[in-house]
């Protein structure tokens, strides 16, 4: 999908199709929609021409890591997003991706009925899982599970997650691969339910950002890895005492969940600080004057 998006002039509809299919299979990539829409900007595209991909060798330059010195600033993106929201590429991408999602979801609904719709989509919005997991929310849910949670209570846990997503998108949408990685890592860290399988979601994006980091593996890199693994191992120790030894260590387990969130936040901050920032696309020549001409 990302490869097709980068080669968007020739594979634009294909990228939209794959994105819609991916969201149907696993709903969480819906968080990538806003940075993708921001990237499909008239600042990059001329009708019938491919967008100019930035020479990523410039990442070795300190100046290139400063977004204010880049040819396209975040303020230009936000301004163009509101002024020219409904460009041809944005409308086509949203239409194709949305139609693909609806067609496959509708087909599965026809085959499996409301059970599929609830388990695949609706369940995630109001999910309350009392079983212990890495999330900091599990203990509150466990203590109050016998009473019915209101819709507001079920949705309020999304507020920190939503806020972090908006901040990351605003700050890093120009560097799309890095933005997708940060979004996924933060989405998992602040999620209402976290299990070990969720870690695969951001592990698979690591190859996209590893070449563009200045973090030394010997010291800071090894420290981040050790902290993250150590926090997870610490949690698993208390989980073992609860699950296999039957000890009442719910509070201790919740405290280790707080520590695990802190470790994830520390890793996110250090990854951001060590990343060699660079936008994905150059500004198109015809838009170099004001950046607001239509495609």
Backbone as CSV, one residue per row, in Angstrom:
resi,resn,N_x,N_y,N_z,CA_x,CA_y,CA_z,C_x,C_y,C_z
1,UNK,0.827,-1.210,0.000,0.000,0.000,0.000,0.863,1.261,0.000
2,UNK,1.849,1.315,0.914,2.707,2.497,0.998,3.525,2.677,-0.278
3,UNK,4.002,1.558,-0.839,4.761,1.618,-2.097,3.899,2.184,-3.214
4,UNK,2.646,1.737,-3.282,1.743,2.232,-4.318,1.409,3.700,-4.101
5,UNK,1.318,4.121,-2.847,1.009,5.514,-2.557,2.149,6.429,-2.994
6,UNK,3.402,6.002,-2.726,4.560,6.802,-3.106,4.635,6.945,-4.623
7,UNK,4.252,5.888,-5.344,4.215,5.942,-6.802,2.815,6.329,-7.265
8,UNK,2.243,7.326,-6.573,0.819,7.613,-6.666,0.338,8.011,-8.056
9,UNK,1.190,8.597,-8.889,0.724,9.022,-10.211,0.272,7.841,-11.054
10,UNK,0.976,6.706,-10.910,0.642,5.531,-11.704,-0.210,4.523,-10.930
11,UNK,-0.125,4.538,-9.604,-0.776,3.501,-8.805,-1.682,4.102,-7.743
12,UNK,-2.253,5.249,-8.033,-3.031,5.964,-7.033,-4.279,5.190,-6.621
13,UNK,-5.036,4.726,-7.578,-6.262,3.984,-7.280,-5.919,2.659,-6.602
14,UNK,-4.818,2.048,-7.029,-4.388,0.801,-6.401,-4.074,1.012,-4.925
15,UNK,-3.396,2.114,-4.605,-3.081,2.420,-3.208,-4.351,2.579,-2.391
16,UNK,-5.343,3.265,-2.949,-6.611,3.460,-2.248,-7.326,2.130,-2.024
17,UNK,-7.282,1.262,-3.041,-7.916,-0.056,-2.906,-7.273,-0.863,-1.779
18,UNK,-5.940,-0.907,-1.762,-5.253,-1.689,-0.736,-5.475,-1.108,0.646
19,UNK,-5.544,0.201,0.735,-5.795,0.811,2.044,-7.188,0.435,2.553
20,UNK,-8.186,0.515,1.681,-9.531,0.123,2.080,-9.605,-1.327,2.509
21,UNK,-8.886,-2.200,1.809,-8.876,-3.621,2.151,-8.166,-3.864,3.483
22,UNK,-7.058,-3.159,3.689,-6.308,-3.308,4.940,-7.164,-2.886,6.138
23,UNK,-7.892,-1.782,6.010,-8.750,-1.321,7.097,-9.872,-2.322,7.352
24,UNK,-10.365,-2.972,6.298,-11.383,-4.000,6.482,-10.835,-5.194,7.267
25,UNK,-9.613,-5.609,6.942,-9.025,-6.783,7.600,-8.660,-6.468,9.046
26,UNK,-8.005,-5.321,9.266,-7.627,-4.883,10.614,-8.020,-3.419,10.738
27,UNK,-8.930,-3.118,11.639,-9.529,-1.782,11.670,-8.548,-0.695,12.095
28,UNK,-7.484,-1.041,12.829,-6.616,0.003,13.388,-5.918,0.895,12.349
29,UNK,-5.617,0.443,11.105,-4.978,1.378,10.151,-5.845,2.568,9.759
30,UNK,-7.083,2.636,10.260,-7.908,3.809,10.004,-7.236,5.069,10.554
31,UNK,-6.336,4.899,11.542,-5.642,6.057,12.118,-4.688,6.697,11.118
32,UNK,-4.347,5.992,10.036,-3.441,6.546,9.030,-4.155,7.443,8.034
33,UNK,-5.481,7.507,8.088,-6.248,8.219,7.061,-5.898,9.706,7.015
34,UNK,-5.822,10.355,8.177,-5.584,11.798,8.190,-4.209,12.177,7.647
35,UNK,-3.100,11.533,8.066,-1.816,11.907,7.459,-1.751,11.627,5.965
36,UNK,-2.431,10.582,5.508,-2.447,10.297,4.071,-3.185,11.406,3.320
37,UNK,-4.333,11.823,3.862,-5.093,12.908,3.238,-4.281,14.202,3.225
38,UNK,-3.555,14.458,4.314,-2.703,15.642,4.354,-1.622,15.576,3.284
39,UNK,-1.083,14.384,3.064,0.004,14.221,2.103,-0.466,14.401,0.663
40,UNK,-1.729,14.063,0.395,-2.276,14.206,-0.961,-2.658,15.662,-1.201
41,UNK,-1.644,16.493,-1.235,-1.830,17.938,-1.225,-1.428,18.530,-2.569
42,UNK,-2.115,19.582,-3.019,-1.710,20.252,-4.261,-0.288,20.798,-4.223
43,UNK,0.300,20.934,-3.032,1.684,21.369,-2.941,2.631,20.391,-3.628
44,UNK,2.202,19.122,-3.745,3.074,18.088,-4.288,2.768,17.718,-5.730
45,UNK,1.519,17.895,-6.153,1.075,17.247,-7.371,0.736,18.227,-8.487
46,UNK,1.144,17.848,-9.682,0.683,18.496,-10.895,-0.066,17.442,-11.700
47,UNK,-1.057,17.879,-12.412,-1.882,16.943,-13.162,-1.032,16.152,-14.160
48,UNK,-1.108,14.827,-14.077,-0.412,13.950,-15.009,1.051,13.738,-14.714
49,UNK,1.544,14.277,-13.580,2.958,14.120,-13.242,3.107,13.433,-11.895
50,UNK,4.198,12.690,-11.756,4.478,12.048,-10.476,4.978,13.095,-9.482
51,UNK,4.649,12.897,-8.201,5.223,13.792,-7.193,6.724,13.554,-7.069
52,UNK,7.464,14.600,-6.781,8.921,14.491,-6.663,9.286,14.013,-5.267
53,UNK,9.863,12.824,-5.184,10.281,12.272,-3.898,11.582,12.945,-3.474
54,UNK,11.645,13.350,-2.214,12.836,14.009,-1.692,14.014,13.039,-1.707
55,UNK,15.189,13.550,-2.049,16.412,12.760,-1.978,16.733,12.504,-0.507
56,UNK,16.532,11.269,-0.075,16.655,10.971,1.355,18.097,11.018,1.843
57,UNK,19.050,11.167,0.926,20.423,11.336,1.386,20.592,12.664,2.106
58,UNK,19.633,13.579,1.916,19.705,14.873,2.590,19.469,14.737,4.084
59,UNK,19.039,13.570,4.528,18.806,13.366,5.948,20.089,13.457,6.761
60,UNK,21.224,13.341,6.102,22.488,13.472,6.819,22.780,14.915,7.174
61,UNK,22.018,15.824,6.572,22.216,17.247,6.843,21.391,17.674,8.038
62,UNK,22.017,18.400,8.964,21.297,18.869,10.141,20.159,19.801,9.755
63,UNK,20.412,20.607,8.729,19.387,21.544,8.280,18.139,20.826,7.811
64,UNK,18.316,19.648,7.176,17.164,18.929,6.640,16.299,18.372,7.742
65,UNK,16.839,18.261,8.959,16.061,17.709,10.050,15.164,18.758,10.691
66,UNK,15.388,20.005,10.345,14.572,21.074,10.900,13.402,21.345,9.973
67,UNK,12.165,21.020,10.387,11.023,21.189,9.496,10.770,22.622,9.097
68,UNK,11.246,23.570,9.898,11.015,24.963,9.531,11.836,25.334,8.310
69,UNK,13.004,24.673,8.121,13.883,24.992,7.001,13.543,24.207,5.741
70,UNK,12.605,23.275,5.838,12.242,22.502,4.666,11.385,23.330,3.717
71,UNK,11.281,22.876,2.490,10.567,23.634,1.477,9.075,23.712,1.761
72,UNK,8.545,22.742,2.489,7.131,22.740,2.825,7.002,22.692,4.338
73,UNK,6.316,23.634,4.916,6.169,23.679,6.360,4.820,23.094,6.770
74,UNK,4.707,22.796,8.047,3.461,22.234,8.563,2.315,23.226,8.405
75,UNK,2.607,24.520,8.586,1.552,25.528,8.466,0.967,25.550,7.056
76,UNK,1.833,25.331,6.044,1.331,25.263,4.664,0.390,24.072,4.479
77,UNK,0.761,22.941,5.086,-0.094,21.765,4.985,-1.457,22.024,5.608
78,UNK,-1.456,22.557,6.828,-2.718,22.787,7.523,-3.566,23.799,6.759
79,UNK,-2.912,24.863,6.259,-3.645,25.869,5.485,-4.253,25.255,4.228
80,UNK,-3.444,24.491,3.490,-3.957,23.863,2.276,-5.043,22.839,2.579
81,UNK,-4.911,22.166,3.721,-5.899,21.140,4.078,-7.296,21.746,4.190
82,UNK,-7.406,22.931,4.804,-8.710,23.554,4.982,-9.147,24.329,3.743
83,UNK,-8.181,24.963,3.054,-8.536,25.768,1.887,-8.899,24.883,0.700
84,UNK,-8.138,23.826,0.495,-8.368,22.947,-0.657,-8.535,21.507,-0.176
85,UNK,-9.530,21.293,0.682,-9.773,19.960,1.239,-10.213,18.973,0.167
86,UNK,-11.107,19.402,-0.722,-11.696,18.487,-1.692,-10.977,18.584,-3.033
87,UNK,-9.728,18.146,-3.073,-9.016,18.042,-4.337,-9.385,16.726,-5.009
88,UNK,-9.053,16.626,-6.285,-9.414,15.414,-7.029,-8.791,14.168,-6.405
89,UNK,-7.503,14.232,-6.083,-6.839,13.050,-5.547,-7.401,12.645,-4.189
90,UNK,-7.697,13.622,-3.357,-8.267,13.306,-2.046,-9.645,12.667,-2.184
91,UNK,-10.449,13.216,-3.059,-11.803,12.682,-3.247,-11.739,11.271,-3.826
92,UNK,-10.881,11.073,-4.841,-10.764,9.745,-5.452,-10.231,8.735,-4.445
93,UNK,-9.199,9.124,-3.701,-8.628,8.197,-2.717,-9.676,7.816,-1.672
94,UNK,-10.382,8.809,-1.125,-11.392,8.536,-0.103,-12.527,7.687,-0.663
95,UNK,-12.931,7.971,-1.909,-14.035,7.228,-2.523,-13.663,5.771,-2.763
96,UNK,-12.487,5.549,-3.353,-12.060,4.179,-3.655,-11.805,3.394,-2.366
97,UNK,-11.082,3.997,-1.421,-10.794,3.310,-0.164,-12.072,3.029,0.614
98,UNK,-12.948,4.040,0.699,-14.210,3.842,1.411,-15.102,2.815,0.749
99,UNK,-15.165,2.843,-0.570,-15.990,1.866,-1.294,-15.461,0.449,-1.118
100,UNK,-14.141,0.301,-1.183,-13.538,-1.024,-0.975,-13.864,-1.548,0.413
101,UNK,-13.713,-0.695,1.417,-14.038,-1.093,2.786,-15.504,-1.495,2.909
102,UNK,-16.399,-0.689,2.360,-17.833,-0.959,2.481,-18.242,-2.214,1.721
103,UNK,-17.638,-2.441,0.555,-17.988,-3.627,-0.239,-17.599,-4.905,0.507
104,UNK,-16.367,-4.971,0.988,-15.915,-6.172,1.696,-16.636,-6.342,3.031
105,UNK,-16.874,-5.238,3.725,-17.612,-5.325,4.982,-19.053,-5.742,4.732
106,UNK,-19.661,-5.185,3.679,-21.026,-5.575,3.331,-21.135,-7.041,2.942
107,UNK,-20.130,-7.531,2.209,-20.123,-8.941,1.828,-20.051,-9.836,3.056
108,UNK,-19.174,-9.494,3.987,-19.051,-10.290,5.210,-20.311,-10.188,6.068
109,UNK,-20.940,-9.008,6.066,-22.197,-8.859,6.803,-23.293,-9.730,6.185
110,UNK,-23.292,-9.798,4.853,-24.268,-10.657,4.166,-24.050,-12.130,4.522
111,UNK,-22.783,-12.538,4.645,-22.464,-13.943,4.920,-22.645,-14.313,6.382
112,UNK,-22.303,-13.384,7.305,-22.241,-13.729,8.727,-23.182,-12.926,9.615
113,UNK,-23.815,-11.878,9.075,-24.824,-11.153,9.832,-24.258,-10.195,10.873
114,UNK,-25.111,-9.855,11.846,-24.765,-8.852,12.848,-23.616,-9.293,13.743
115,UNK,-23.431,-10.567,13.893,-22.327,-11.048,14.726,-20.985,-10.569,14.175
116,UNK,-20.821,-10.627,12.862,-19.588,-10.129,12.255,-19.432,-8.639,12.488
117,UNK,-20.506,-7.859,12.256,-20.418,-6.406,12.379,-20.046,-6.003,13.803
118,UNK,-20.605,-6.723,14.779,-20.306,-6.409,16.177,-18.881,-6.792,16.529
119,UNK,-18.465,-7.996,16.181,-17.141,-8.479,16.570,-16.022,-7.757,15.826
120,UNK,-16.256,-7.385,14.578,-15.201,-6.781,13.766,-15.085,-5.275,13.963
121,UNK,-16.203,-4.585,14.244,-16.183,-3.121,14.283,-16.753,-2.543,15.570
122,UNK,-18.029,-2.755,15.813,-18.729,-2.068,16.898,-18.165,-2.422,18.267
123,UNK,-17.718,-3.650,18.429,-17.211,-4.119,19.716,-16.021,-3.299,20.204
124,UNK,-15.191,-2.829,19.284,-13.971,-2.125,19.662,-14.260,-0.733,20.230
125,UNK,-15.390,-0.150,19.886,-15.714,1.190,20.368,-16.124,1.190,21.833
126,UNK,-16.783,0.126,22.286,-17.299,0.086,23.656,-16.747,-1.102,24.437
127,UNK,-15.620,-1.621,24.024,-15.054,-2.809,24.654,-14.664,-2.530,26.108
128,UNK,-15.071,-3.405,27.027,-14.656,-3.354,28.427,-14.164,-4.742,28.814
129,UNK,-12.859,-4.917,28.857,-12.253,-6.214,29.114,-11.718,-6.249,30.544
130,UNK,-12.324,-7.056,31.433,-11.877,-7.076,32.828,-10.627,-7.921,33.049
131,UNK,-10.221,-8.669,32.050,-9.032,-9.499,32.205,-7.782,-8.626,32.227
132,UNK,-6.793,-9.061,32.980,-5.570,-8.270,33.099,-4.835,-8.235,31.763
133,UNK,-4.358,-7.060,31.416,-3.569,-6.871,30.203,-2.638,-5.690,30.434
134,UNK,-1.815,-5.374,29.454,-0.789,-4.353,29.627,-1.346,-2.941,29.803
135,UNK,-2.600,-2.715,29.473,-3.174,-1.381,29.516,-3.384,-0.899,30.948
136,UNK,-3.245,0.421,31.140,-3.466,0.993,32.468,-4.953,1.022,32.830
137,UNK,-5.838,0.812,31.858,-7.271,0.905,32.107,-7.856,-0.380,32.684
138,UNK,-7.145,-1.488,32.634,-7.743,-2.775,32.981,-8.186,-2.811,34.452
139,UNK,-7.428,-2.174,35.348,-7.718,-2.275,36.779,-9.017,-1.564,37.128
140,UNK,-9.230,-0.391,36.544,-10.491,0.322,36.763,-11.665,-0.494,36.237
141,UNK,-11.503,-1.078,35.069,-12.570,-1.913,34.500,-12.818,-3.127,35.380
142,UNK,-11.760,-3.725,35.885,-11.889,-4.899,36.757,-12.655,-4.572,38.041
143,UNK,-12.348,-3.408,38.651,-12.977,-3.031,39.909,-14.446,-2.664,39.752
144,UNK,-14.844,-2.191,38.574,-16.210,-1.696,38.379,-16.973,-2.493,37.328
145,UNK,-16.521,-3.715,37.066,-17.099,-4.465,35.953,-18.535,-4.908,36.225
146,UNK,-18.900,-5.050,37.506,-20.238,-5.546,37.825,-21.321,-4.529,37.500
147,UNK,-20.964,-3.255,37.499,-21.942,-2.247,37.099,-21.773,-1.929,35.618
148,UNK,-22.821,-1.472,35.007,-22.799,-1.175,33.580,-22.130,0.174,33.335
149,UNK,-21.132,0.187,32.460,-20.472,1.433,32.101,-21.341,2.204,31.109
150,UNK,-21.378,3.527,31.268,-22.102,4.359,30.317,-21.301,4.461,29.019
151,UNK,-21.980,4.862,27.966,-21.306,5.038,26.682,-20.199,6.071,26.810
152,UNK,-20.459,7.145,27.587,-19.457,8.188,27.786,-18.213,7.624,28.471
153,UNK,-18.408,6.782,29.484,-17.276,6.179,30.185,-16.482,5.263,29.268
154,UNK,-17.178,4.565,28.398,-16.500,3.654,27.483,-15.681,4.405,26.433
155,UNK,-16.154,5.598,26.065,-15.489,6.357,25.010,-14.435,7.324,25.531
156,UNK,-14.502,7.691,26.827,-13.592,8.705,27.346,-12.140,8.231,27.323
157,UNK,-11.931,6.915,27.370,-10.563,6.392,27.339,-9.880,6.663,26.004
158,UNK,-10.684,6.972,24.976,-10.101,7.287,23.672,-9.539,8.704,23.618
159,UNK,-9.884,9.568,24.594,-9.474,10.967,24.531,-7.954,11.151,24.567
160,UNK,-7.219,10.548,25.532,-5.754,10.685,25.485,-5.156,10.120,24.201
161,UNK,-5.684,8.988,23.773,-5.203,8.349,22.549,-5.438,9.256,21.345
162,UNK,-6.619,9.832,21.265,-6.974,10.722,20.161,-6.107,11.983,20.167
163,UNK,-5.864,12.543,21.348,-5.055,13.752,21.463,-3.620,13.504,21.001
164,UNK,-3.034,12.398,21.445,-1.665,12.059,21.049,-1.578,11.853,19.546
165,UNK,-2.583,11.207,18.972,-2.589,10.983,17.527,-2.585,12.303,16.765
166,UNK,-3.406,13.254,17.190,-3.468,14.550,16.507,-2.136,15.295,16.589
167,UNK,-1.500,15.244,17.762,-0.210,15.923,17.932,0.844,15.318,17.007
168,UNK,0.903,13.981,16.954,1.896,13.311,16.111,1.645,13.585,14.631
169,UNK,0.387,13.584,14.234,0.056,13.856,12.833,0.438,15.278,12.455
170,UNK,0.119,16.228,13.330,0.463,17.627,13.046,1.974,17.807,12.925
171,UNK,2.710,17.109,13.771,4.154,17.323,13.834,4.920,16.551,12.765
172,UNK,4.448,15.347,12.381,5.269,14.466,11.556,4.590,13.963,10.282
173,UNK,3.440,14.487,9.921,2.743,13.980,8.735,3.565,14.129,7.463
174,UNK,4.447,15.143,7.402,5.263,15.329,6.202,6.199,14.157,5.972
175,UNK,6.688,13.563,7.052,7.571,12.391,6.986,6.705,11.161,7.220
176,UNK,5.974,10.738,6.182,4.885,9.772,6.341,5.311,8.445,6.969
177,UNK,6.382,7.766,6.498,6.733,6.478,7.119,7.000,6.600,8.618
178,UNK,7.696,7.647,9.014,7.977,7.862,10.433,6.695,8.167,11.200
179,UNK,5.810,8.935,10.590,4.535,9.267,11.220,3.702,8.007,11.463
180,UNK,3.656,7.112,10.485,2.892,5.872,10.643,3.442,5.025,11.784
181,UNK,4.768,4.954,11.884,5.375,4.193,12.977,5.008,4.794,14.335
182,UNK,5.181,6.115,14.474,4.876,6.763,15.749,3.402,6.634,16.102
183,UNK,2.544,6.802,15.115,1.111,6.661,15.366,0.779,5.280,15.917
184,UNK,1.353,4.260,15.298,1.044,2.892,15.704,1.567,2.601,17.102
185,UNK,2.816,2.995,17.369,3.401,2.784,18.684,2.594,3.500,19.764
186,UNK,2.216,4.755,19.517,1.439,5.510,20.493,0.021,4.955,20.622
187,UNK,-0.570,4.521,19.517,-1.907,3.940,19.552,-1.941,2.707,20.450
188,UNK,-0.941,1.854,20.327,-0.867,0.655,21.160,-0.614,1.032,22.618
189,UNK,0.328,1.937,22.859,0.707,2.299,24.229,-0.458,2.887,25.011
190,UNK,-1.315,3.674,24.344,-2.422,4.343,25.031,-3.756,3.637,24.821
191,UNK,-3.736,2.439,24.287,-4.979,1.742,23.978,-5.668,1.247,25.247
192,UNK,-6.974,1.029,25.135,-7.756,0.562,26.285,-7.462,-0.885,26.625
193,UNK,-7.081,-1.654,25.636,-6.687,-3.064,25.826,-5.390,-3.282,25.052
194,UNK,-4.385,-3.875,25.703,-3.096,-4.146,25.058,-2.716,-5.587,25.326
195,UNK,-2.531,-6.347,24.263,-1.990,-7.702,24.378,-0.727,-7.791,23.528
196,UNK,0.037,-8.863,23.729,1.347,-8.975,23.089,1.259,-8.951,21.566
197,UNK,0.159,-9.419,21.004,0.036,-9.447,19.543,0.035,-8.036,18.949
198,UNK,-0.351,-7.032,19.747,-0.394,-5.663,19.238,1.006,-5.127,18.929
199,UNK,2.021,-5.675,19.567,3.378,-5.185,19.340,3.841,-5.428,17.904
200,UNK,3.278,-6.427,17.259,3.624,-6.730,15.865,3.237,-5.561,14.961
201,UNK,2.222,-4.808,15.360,1.729,-3.713,14.534,2.808,-2.673,14.269
202,UNK,3.625,-2.367,15.280,4.681,-1.371,15.037,6.033,-2.014,14.765
203,UNK,6.235,-3.277,15.169,7.479,-3.967,14.820,7.660,-4.038,13.303
204,UNK,6.563,-4.284,12.577,6.659,-4.448,11.128,6.996,-3.139,10.424
205,UNK,6.850,-1.999,11.103,7.173,-0.700,10.512,8.582,-0.239,10.845
206,UNK,9.256,-0.943,11.727,10.617,-0.555,12.126,11.586,-0.425,10.946
207,UNK,11.566,-1.345,9.965,12.512,-1.208,8.835,12.371,0.098,8.077
208,UNK,11.214,0.768,8.164,11.007,2.025,7.455,11.743,3.189,8.107
209,UNK,12.083,3.072,9.392,12.676,4.212,10.092,14.101,3.944,10.571
210,UNK,14.514,2.687,10.660,15.843,2.389,11.193,16.982,3.039,10.408
211,UNK,16.904,3.119,9.069,18.015,3.765,8.345,18.141,5.262,8.622
212,UNK,17.097,5.876,9.174,17.092,7.328,9.327,17.125,7.738,10.797
213,UNK,17.897,7.035,11.582,18.028,7.410,12.980,19.494,7.609,13.317
214,UNK,19.738,8.523,14.265,21.095,8.798,14.714,21.325,8.282,16.129
215,UNK,20.464,7.372,16.567,20.599,6.783,17.895,21.662,5.685,17.873
216,UNK,22.658,5.806,18.723,23.701,4.792,18.818,23.148,3.559,19.528
217,UNK,23.271,2.406,18.864,22.751,1.175,19.442,23.461,0.828,20.744
218,UNK,24.765,1.137,20.812,25.569,0.706,21.962,25.077,1.311,23.262
219,UNK,24.595,2.533,23.230,24.211,3.178,24.473,22.721,3.481,24.524
220,UNK,22.284,4.533,23.856,20.890,4.927,23.963,19.955,3.876,23.370
221,UNK,20.329,3.309,22.224,19.480,2.293,21.606,19.322,1.078,22.488
222,UNK,20.431,0.599,23.016,20.377,-0.563,23.904,19.614,-0.240,25.179
223,UNK,19.748,1.006,25.649,19.015,1.412,26.847,17.518,1.394,26.621
224,UNK,17.065,1.905,25.453,15.628,1.899,25.148,15.097,0.480,25.012
225,UNK,15.856,-0.363,24.332,15.439,-1.766,24.167,15.349,-2.458,25.518
226,UNK,16.374,-2.249,26.357,16.404,-2.892,27.678,15.262,-2.407,28.556
227,UNK,14.979,-1.105,28.515,13.878,-0.561,29.314,12.551,-1.141,28.876
228,UNK,12.318,-1.199,27.554,11.040,-1.701,27.052,10.866,-3.184,27.386
229,UNK,11.896,-3.989,27.148,11.814,-5.421,27.458,11.720,-5.636,28.964
230,UNK,12.488,-4.850,29.730,12.452,-4.986,31.177,11.087,-4.655,31.759
231,UNK,10.448,-3.590,31.258,9.119,-3.221,31.738,8.100,-4.304,31.410
232,UNK,8.240,-4.895,30.218,7.322,-5.971,29.834,7.563,-7.219,30.676
233,UNK,8.833,-7.556,30.910,9.166,-8.728,31.722,8.680,-8.552,33.161
234,UNK,8.843,-7.342,33.674,8.357,-7.035,35.022,6.852,-7.259,35.120
235,UNK,6.120,-6.803,34.100,4.671,-7.015,34.071,4.345,-8.510,34.022
236,UNK,5.076,-9.241,33.200,4.810,-10.674,33.054,5.066,-11.430,34.354
237,UNK,6.010,-10.961,35.170,6.263,-11.600,36.466,5.045,-11.523,37.367
238,UNK,4.469,-10.320,37.464,3.268,-10.172,38.272,2.078,-10.896,37.645
239,UNK,2.014,-10.910,36.310,0.965,-11.668,35.637,1.059,-13.149,35.929
240,UNK,2.277,-13.661,36.007,2.494,-15.075,36.353,2.006,-15.364,37.770
241,UNK,2.332,-14.478,38.716,1.898,-14.674,40.101,0.379,-14.656,40.214
242,UNK,-0.277,-13.822,39.417,-1.736,-13.753,39.440,-2.362,-14.966,38.749
243,UNK,-1.883,-15.271,37.551,-2.529,-16.285,36.718,-2.211,-17.708,37.159
244,UNK,-0.949,-17.973,37.499,-0.532,-19.345,37.784,-0.414,-19.645,39.281
245,UNK,-0.158,-18.623,40.076,-0.026,-18.837,41.524,-1.265,-18.415,42.291
246,UNK,-2.189,-17.751,41.629,-3.444,-17.372,42.265,-3.308,-16.310,43.334
247,UNK,-2.265,-15.489,43.293,-2.053,-14.446,44.294,-2.805,-13.182,43.903
248,UNK,-3.299,-12.474,44.913,-4.044,-11.236,44.670,-3.062,-10.077,44.501
249,UNK,-2.577,-9.914,43.275,-1.578,-8.880,42.982,-2.092,-7.937,41.899
250,UNK,-3.410,-7.709,41.890,-3.982,-6.843,40.868,-3.420,-5.427,40.945
251,UNK,-3.277,-4.901,42.169,-2.768,-3.538,42.300,-1.324,-3.453,41.825
252,UNK,-0.505,-4.419,42.201,0.895,-4.434,41.748,0.970,-4.553,40.226
253,UNK,0.059,-5.341,39.667,0.029,-5.505,38.213,-0.350,-4.203,37.532
254,UNK,-1.266,-3.468,38.137,-1.650,-2.171,37.584,-0.487,-1.185,37.657
255,UNK,0.266,-1.208,38.767,1.428,-0.337,38.884,2.467,-0.641,37.804
256,UNK,2.646,-1.921,37.489,3.590,-2.268,36.430,3.048,-1.858,35.059
257,UNK,1.719,-1.800,34.915,1.135,-1.279,33.675,1.455,0.202,33.516
258,UNK,1.413,0.944,34.620,1.804,2.354,34.590,3.275,2.502,34.198
259,UNK,4.108,1.624,34.738,5.522,1.660,34.399,5.746,1.306,32.928
260,UNK,4.966,0.363,32.416,5.091,-0.026,31.014,4.679,1.131,30.100
261,UNK,3.627,1.870,30.468,3.238,3.055,29.695,4.345,4.105,29.730
262,UNK,4.953,4.288,30.907,6.065,5.233,31.027,7.234,4.826,30.138
263,UNK,7.532,3.525,30.106,8.621,3.028,29.262,8.317,3.268,27.791
264,UNK,7.091,3.027,27.376,6.706,3.282,25.985,6.819,4.763,25.643
265,UNK,6.399,5.625,26.562,6.493,7.067,26.340,7.955,7.499,26.228
266,UNK,8.799,6.947,27.073,10.230,7.256,27.027,10.829,6.842,25.685
267,UNK,10.455,5.660,25.196,10.949,5.181,23.908,10.473,6.089,22.786
268,UNK,9.201,6.482,22.805,8.662,7.364,21.772,9.432,8.679,21.722
269,UNK,9.672,9.277,22.889,10.388,10.557,22.949,11.800,10.415,22.401
270,UNK,12.502,9.343,22.770,13.874,9.162,22.317,13.948,8.832,20.828
271,UNK,12.974,8.100,20.320,12.929,7.816,18.886,12.722,9.111,18.100
272,UNK,11.846,9.976,18.612,11.609,11.266,17.957,12.881,12.109,17.955
273,UNK,13.549,12.161,19.083,14.751,12.989,19.201,15.896,12.492,18.326
274,UNK,15.924,11.208,18.056,17.044,10.651,17.300,16.751,10.485,15.819
275,UNK,15.540,10.834,15.394,15.160,10.629,13.996,15.695,11.734,13.109
276,UNK,16.174,11.373,11.933,16.628,12.339,10.939,15.431,12.726,10.072
277,UNK,14.837,13.827,10.419,13.576,14.241,9.819,13.762,14.664,8.361
278,UNK,12.818,14.237,7.503,12.816,14.658,6.105,11.440,14.402,5.507
279,UNK,10.837,15.392,4.832,9.539,15.176,4.188,9.647,14.101,3.104
280,UNK,8.517,13.513,2.777,8.498,12.461,1.766,8.544,13.041,0.355
281,UNK,7.826,14.151,0.109,7.727,14.734,-1.226,8.263,16.163,-1.252
282,UNK,8.774,16.561,-2.423,9.126,17.942,-2.674,7.863,18.724,-3.051
283,UNK,7.950,20.035,-2.902,6.870,20.881,-3.409,6.963,20.915,-4.932
284,UNK,5.820,20.772,-5.610,5.825,20.790,-7.070,6.211,22.167,-7.581
285,UNK,6.851,22.204,-8.756,7.378,23.458,-9.289,6.286,24.481,-9.560
286,UNK,5.163,24.017,-10.059,4.093,24.955,-10.410,3.455,25.553,-9.186
287,UNK,3.646,24.907,-8.004,3.050,25.423,-6.783,4.067,26.115,-5.898
288,UNK,5.286,26.304,-6.395,6.327,26.863,-5.558,6.074,28.305,-5.168
289,UNK,5.192,28.957,-5.916,4.934,30.362,-5.606,4.037,30.548,-4.410
290,UNK,2.828,29.979,-4.443,1.920,30.187,-3.343,1.439,28.900,-2.710
291,UNK,1.638,27.782,-3.410,1.263,26.499,-2.828,-0.226,26.266,-2.798
292,UNK,-1.012,27.119,-3.445,-2.451,26.993,-3.307,-3.176,26.810,-4.633
293,UNK,-2.434,26.609,-5.702,-3.076,26.381,-6.995,-3.672,24.993,-7.032
294,UNK,-4.779,24.880,-7.725,-5.430,23.577,-7.795,-4.634,22.636,-8.657
295,UNK,-4.969,21.348,-8.514,-4.246,20.336,-9.301,-4.589,20.512,-10.773
